[in-house]
């Protein structure tokens, strides 16, 4: 059973906790526009697991922030998440945002 996904907004930072995968992404997806309003940093160190659905959602959230005219940084990405992003041959610009 998947660990529940939760998040917390603090200033311009969005903290993500738990598992970000196909079984847990729906609540965040449904609130995505509201959740990223004013955010320019995603803190990912609280994530215990990210699968391809979670990676897709992170890419989408980053794109929403960019379309709102802000730069985005993803901080605290695990080695597994960075490897997953590389396996999908994502653009170098996005990979640079996946700082450890």
ABEGO torsion letter per residue (X at the ends): XBBBBBBBBBEABBBBBEBBBAAAAAAAAAAAAAAABGBABBBAAABABBBAAAAAAAAAAAAAAAAAGBBBBBBGBBAAAAAAAAAAGBBAAAAAABBX
